[in-house]
Amino acid sequence: MAAIDSSNASTPFVDFKNVWLAYNAELAAANHFAVEAIDLQVRQGEFIAIVGPSGCGKSTFMKLATGLKMPTRGTIHIDGAPVTGPLKISGMAFQAPSLLPWRTTVDNVLLPLEIVEPYRSSFKARRTEYVERARKLLQKVGLAGYEDKFPWQLSGGMQQRASICRALIHEPKMLLLDEPFGALDAFTREDLWCILRDLWTEQQFNVILVTHDLRESVFLADTVYVMGNSPGRFVVKKHIDLPRPRDLELTYTPAFTDIVHELRGHIGAHRTATSST
Amino acid sequence: MNSKQLQTWSPWILLITIVLLWQGACTAFEVSEFIFPSPTRIASQFWEFKTIIATHAWRTFWVTMTGFGLAIVVGVLLGFVIGSSRLAYAAVYPLMTGFNALPKAAFVPILVVWFGIGVGPAILTAFLISFFPIMVNIATGLATLEPELEDVLRVLGAKRWDVLIKVGLPRSLPYFYASLKVAITLAFVGTTVSEMTAANEGIGYLLISAGSAMQMGLAFAGLLVVGAMAMVMYEIFSVLERHTTGWAHRGAHNN
């Protein structure tokens, strides 16, 4: 069901080779890196999660993976090509839905199509077709009937769903989520886990989910990377072998909680190790 | 009358109360009409000189609106430049703040040397006094974009221009309308001040000539007309604001 049996396992979809990033030349000269020695290979269609304490460089990692920041050292290849600038094959969503209050929900979802090629040049001519696509996507995440409402008329969870739709409307090969459910209550969050799971199962894009919620990462991801504190580097890589499709009941099984517990141990251990030095 | 109605009518009730108190005080203490005219005196003078007042008021109005229109164009353009570039912001902002601190009335004699007595100095004074709030508000609206949203769009290949047009400008519209409401009242101040020394027409000129002829009722009538014109323009911009950028005031209007 999931993308585990991807055929082109030989060339990874995302390939970080010894990537270091300092935010400017001065910091680089002082050997002060935001992330260091990142090595990461992700299969086509793989769902990975990056967990770690606040300020450990998770968001920096996102900027590297989307080409918004260039690495100071090392190379990044995505989809077989070296990253040289912003990657249009990626869609992003953040903890704040940041929808535009003067646009209706469906118009917010359409925003990327007004910007990214090849949709941009045909936007006026094929607008009705795109609107239809946006409405379908919104219905898929349970926002049927809210398409023409303004974002401020929606609840936080609904806004976040719309934000994810906006990230997916141009059918990106890679979806990057930076603590997307962090501001939601526990029940809404679990709802959205399932929505994300279903979208991913259906469309088979790559997902890089940055989160500090271990249960979330174990429930959703194929592989969980634990990032240690400043400078950010991966301290643990953990394959989640839980069978798919997964449903919420799984989160109450011993197998699940054991993995969460183990990952928690890695974060704790690493923190004491660094704080004692 | 419920509290909602009371709120709607409260400005009129307050106005009537003030006028009554004013009239009462003038009558009770027998204040000379040459020192401090009573409302009835102002009203009768207003009626007596209504055509003269109307001519001067019309002049002040179109001069102000011309200066104000200029202020909108220049303010929006400058605000756009300053708000969309960090370098321009750093370079221009301190100078502009310094410029804004100068009393605009002090420019009038200079403008008279350049443009002579008449329309020129008044339009330019109205412009100089009112473009600053417009510029600052546009710049602020543009400069305070959410970084996440910018990332979402930049990753799609959005140029700075796309972000400005799609997000920055609509976002700064509420700031723009807020600044119009401040700027229009300032523009009337600018025109009137300039007309007092550098024109032969307009409410400012009327105030000076009425004052020197000890026609205090007429002078007060002139002041009222300027105030009324500013209030009307302010209300027009408020209505425009509510109709175009209602999304920015949802909290206030939903309940």
Interface residues (C-beta under 8 A of the other chain):
Chain A: K63 T66 G67 L68 P86 L87 K88 S90 G91 M92 A93 F94 A96 S98 L100 P101 W102 L111 P112 E114 I115 V116 E117 F150 W152 R166 A167 H170 D178
Chain B: E146 E148 L149 D151 V152 L153 R154 V155 L156 G157 A158 D162 K166 V167 P170 R171 L173 T245 W247 A248 R250
